[in-house]
Amino acid sequence: MNRAKDWFDRGDKEYNLKDYRGAIADYTKAISLNPDDELAYYSRGKAKFHLKDYQGAIADYTKAISLKPLFAFAYCEGGNAKDNIRDHQGAIADFNKAIGLRAEYADAYNYRGRAKSHLKDYQGAIADFNKAIGLRPGYADAYNYRGVAKNNVKDYQGAVDDHSMAIKLKPDDVLAYFDRGVAKSHLKDYRGAIADFTKAISLNSDFAFAYSYRGIAKNNVKDFEGAIEDHSIAIRLKPDYASAYYNRGEVYLKIAHKSKARADFTKAQECGLRVPSEVLDKCEELSDQPSSEVAGDYRLQVSTKPSFSSTEGSNQKE
């Protein structure tokens, strides 16, 4: 096999089998035989993206564009890679290029909306998600991302509605259940939130954030034992999960386990979370006697960051 096309075709087969390293090797061979093939660079970039080699992917997309300046797909995929390395402005510039070349490009609007969400331009993001959905009415990811953006502008019922549509379109979307659970928590529908977090966990049993957020919801319905158990699982799955330590400490504080609360708040601080001094002071005021009395409503400690961010919830969508 010595023709560039043969290597390219084999690379496509490897890519479709999710053998991305094998695909990269084949596309590289195709490029060595035909250095001016923009599709080979583009395809190799996509394979690198799946391996989270975002810089390598960007380099390949850039080369593809240099060979074919009107390559809208390369701009879009390059923007997606830039968004993953938190170059959100660079990503938006690439998505703008893609949309300028291909006005009905639903993915470019969706990805640009995601980048805008990362920059906290939630209204701009919602407008882009609206456009993506208008171009592709069954676009489950766009509904889910729009729901997250609505959550961030405190349109919690709108968020629930969008996540529900995403679930209808893609019933096994773990993030859609998780994100709907967050929105329901804001609406104080804690039982509904627990059901959604439980479904997310059934789809991904290693989803540390879903366990911790379910623990928050359980705390709000005074299932303190269940809350502690969920936060503990989250910590086991993600030992540096500062918020899980903090939230478990809050539960211990409620049931007056002073030493355990203090230990969790200390650990949260060690993991980089600032714990208010008044919270630490409460540990000193309480005795180490369990109590069934709880004063006031628990202040929901949930992040409203987009589910597609690399912090709470999940990694970037690919």
TAFEN-V220892 format. One record per residue. N is the residue number from 0. SS is DSSP state (2 for helix, 1 for strand, 0 for the rest). Layout:
n->N ss->SS
n->N ss->SS
This chain:
n->0 ss->0
n->1 ss->0
n->2 ss->0
n->3 ss->2
n->4 ss->2
n->5 ss->2
n->6 ss->2
n->7 ss->2
n->8 ss->2
n->9 ss->2
n->10 ss->2
n->11 ss->2
n->12 ss->2
n->13 ss->2
n->14 ss->2
n->15 ss->2
n->16 ss->0
n->17 ss->0
n->18 ss->0
n->19 ss->2
n->20 ss->2
n->21 ss->2
n->22 ss->2
n->23 ss->2
n->24 ss->2
n->25 ss->2
n->26 ss->2
n->27 ss->2
n->28 ss->2
n->29 ss->2
n->30 ss->2
n->31 ss->2
n->32 ss->2
n->33 ss->0
n->34 ss->0
n->35 ss->0
n->36 ss->0
n->37 ss->2
n->38 ss->2
n->39 ss->2
n->40 ss->2
n->41 ss->2
n->42 ss->2
n->43 ss->2
n->44 ss->2
n->45 ss->2
n->46 ss->2
n->47 ss->2
n->48 ss->2
n->49 ss->2
n->50 ss->0
n->51 ss->0
n->52 ss->0
n->53 ss->2
n->54 ss->2
n->55 ss->2
n->56 ss->2
n->57 ss->2
n->58 ss->2
n->59 ss->2
n->60 ss->2
n->61 ss->2
n->62 ss->2
n->63 ss->2
n->64 ss->2
n->65 ss->2
n->66 ss->2
n->67 ss->0
n->68 ss->0
n->69 ss->0
n->70 ss->0
n->71 ss->2
n->72 ss->2
n->73 ss->2
n->74 ss->2
n->75 ss->2
n->76 ss->2
n->77 ss->2
n->78 ss->2
n->79 ss->2
n->80 ss->2
n->81 ss->2
n->82 ss->2
n->83 ss->2
n->84 ss->0
n->85 ss->0
n->86 ss->0
n->87 ss->2
n->88 ss->2
n->89 ss->2
n->90 ss->2
n->91 ss->2
n->92 ss->2
n->93 ss->2
n->94 ss->2
n->95 ss->2
n->96 ss->2
n->97 ss->2
n->98 ss->2
n->99 ss->2
n->100 ss->2
n->101 ss->0
n->102 ss->0
n->103 ss->0
n->104 ss->0
n->105 ss->2
n->106 ss->2
n->107 ss->2
n->108 ss->2
n->109 ss->2
n->110 ss->2
n->111 ss->2
n->112 ss->2
n->113 ss->2
n->114 ss->2
n->115 ss->2
n->116 ss->2
n->117 ss->2
n->118 ss->0
n->119 ss->0
n->120 ss->0
n->121 ss->2
n->122 ss->2
n->123 ss->2
n->124 ss->2
n->125 ss->2
n->126 ss->2
n->127 ss->2
n->128 ss->2
n->129 ss->2
n->130 ss->2
n->131 ss->2
n->132 ss->2
n->133 ss->2
n->134 ss->2
n->135 ss->0
n->136 ss->0
n->137 ss->0
n->138 ss->0
n->139 ss->2
n->140 ss->2
n->141 ss->2
n->142 ss->2
n->143 ss->2
n->144 ss->2
n->145 ss->2
n->146 ss->2
n->147 ss->2
n->148 ss->2
n->149 ss->2
n->150 ss->2
n->151 ss->2
n->152 ss->0
n->153 ss->0
n->154 ss->0
n->155 ss->2
n->156 ss->2
n->157 ss->2
n->158 ss->2
n->159 ss->2
n->160 ss->2
n->161 ss->2
n->162 ss->2
n->163 ss->2
n->164 ss->2
n->165 ss->2
n->166 ss->2
n->167 ss->2
n->168 ss->2
n->169 ss->0
n->170 ss->0
n->171 ss->0
n->172 ss->0
n->173 ss->2
n->174 ss->2
n->175 ss->2
n->176 ss->2
n->177 ss->2
n->178 ss->2
n->179 ss->2
n->180 ss->2
n->181 ss->2
n->182 ss->2
n->183 ss->2
n->184 ss->2
n->185 ss->2
n->186 ss->0
n->187 ss->0
n->188 ss->0
n->189 ss->2
n->190 ss->2
n->191 ss->2
n->192 ss->2
n->193 ss->2
n->194 ss->2
n->195 ss->2
n->196 ss->2
n->197 ss->2
n->198 ss->2
n->199 ss->2
n->200 ss->2
n->201 ss->2
n->202 ss->2
n->203 ss->0
n->204 ss->0
n->205 ss->0
n->206 ss->0
n->207 ss->2
n->208 ss->2
n->209 ss->2
n->210 ss->2
n->211 ss->2
n->212 ss->2
n->213 ss->2
n->214 ss->2
n->215 ss->2
n->216 ss->2
n->217 ss->2
n->218 ss->2
n->219 ss->2
n->220 ss->0
n->221 ss->0
n->222 ss->0
n->223 ss->2
n->224 ss->2
n->225 ss->2
n->226 ss->2
n->227 ss->2
n->228 ss->2
n->229 ss->2
n->230 ss->2
n->231 ss->2
n->232 ss->2
n->233 ss->2
n->234 ss->2
n->235 ss->2
n->236 ss->2
n->237 ss->0
n->238 ss->0
n->239 ss->0
n->240 ss->0
n->241 ss->2
n->242 ss->2
n->243 ss->2
n->244 ss->2
n->245 ss->2
n->246 ss->2
n->247 ss->2
n->248 ss->2
n->249 ss->2
n->250 ss->2
n->251 ss->2
n->252 ss->2
n->253 ss->2
n->254 ss->0
n->255 ss->0
n->256 ss->0
n->257 ss->2
n->258 ss->2
n->259 ss->2
n->260 ss->2
n->261 ss->2
n->262 ss->2
n->263 ss->2
n->264 ss->2
n->265 ss->2
n->266 ss->2
n->267 ss->2
n->268 ss->2
n->269 ss->2
n->270 ss->0
n->271 ss->0
n->272 ss->0
n->273 ss->0
n->274 ss->0
n->275 ss->0
n->276 ss->2
n->277 ss->2
n->278 ss->2
n->279 ss->2
n->280 ss->2
n->281 ss->2
n->282 ss->2
n->283 ss->2
n->284 ss->2
n->285 ss->0
n->286 ss->0
n->287 ss->0
n->288 ss->0
n->289 ss->0
n->290 ss->0
n->291 ss->0
n->292 ss->0
n->293 ss->0
n->294 ss->0
n->295 ss->0
n->296 ss->0
n->297 ss->0
n->298 ss->0
n->299 ss->0
n->300 ss->0
n->301 ss->0
n->302 ss->0
n->303 ss->0
n->304 ss->0
n->305 ss->0
n->306 ss->0
n->307 ss->0
n->308 ss->0
n->309 ss->0
n->310 ss->0
n->311 ss->0
n->312 ss->0
n->313 ss->0
n->314 ss->0
n->315 ss->0
n->316 ss->0
n->317 ss->0
